[in-house]
């Protein structure tokens, strides 16, 4: 996470916080390091955005 802009202490704390990957995925430290824009630039599809689009269409 250091390569993505988190300082060493915050990266360490997030790696040993005892919470699983699902919780950490939505945590502020992960969103700061890997914002949704990062994944969009990789060409990945947002499941949240897709779900919201489907809900609006029905």
Secondary structure as UniProt FT lines:
FT   HELIX           2..4
FT   HELIX           8..15
FT   HELIX           21..25
FT   HELIX           28..33
FT   HELIX           36..41
FT   TURN            42..43
FT   HELIX           47..57
//
